[in-house]
Amino acid sequence: MKIQIRRGVFETNSSSVHTLTITKNSNNLKFPKKLIFDSGDYGWEHSCLNTPEEKASYLWETIKCILPDDENKNLVEYNKALDSITKILKSVGVKAVFKYNNPKYKESKYGGYYKFYNKEGYEDDGYIDHAYELITFVKEVCFDKNKLLGFLFSENSYIETGNDNEDDDFPSEDYETENCIVYIKGN
């Protein structure tokens, strides 16, 4: 199954392309005692994220970028996603550890936008280029036990990041299989 986030739009600029592949065969998963969700910076660079920590950090960074409600200054959807992840992981004996424990969400000192701040008052500098294109991925993975566990803990699930500005075919175009769910963030 292939899920494309961007729909038939004529593009004149190049930008980041991220392919998120989740195996449908989530048997024999190995669960750590805890999983750390850290901040990250995911843009145009070419990389393959395949460890549970790398995938968890990408997921959390996506959640931080798109679920807070800037207009109403609330974190209802953000908190629902974190609660769901925490409960799902707890059900298999994994403690979810988020880098910023109960972060403050407030207007940036630079003005015009809201950011998370840790207890020491430092602004979270994590980033995903055009993260909002991942809304379908976030809403499906955060609330679906099989997808979340398969995404985080299967060796066959991974994230490829890159851009469409070079000749390299990366992320690869050959990712469609009946055994995987593929999400594409391509702007």
VENSUL-V620013 format. One record per run of one state. SS is the DSSP state (H for helix, E for strand, L for the rest). FROM is the first residue (numbers start at 1). TO is the last residue. If there is no record, write none. Layout:
SS|FROM|TO + SS|FROM|TO
This chain:
L|1|1 + E|2|4 + L|5|15 + E|16|23 + L|24|33 + E|34|37 + L|38|40 + E|41|42 + L|43|46 + E|47|49 + L|50|51 + H|52|66 + L|67|68 + E|69|69 + L|70|73 + E|74|74 + L|75|75 + H|76|91 + L|92|94 + E|95|98 + L|99|103 + E|104|107 + L|108|113 + E|114|117 + L|118|122 + E|123|123 + L|124|126 + E|127|128 + L|129|130 + H|131|141 + L|142|144 + H|145|153 + L|154|157 + E|158|163 + L|164|179 + E|180|186 + L|187|187
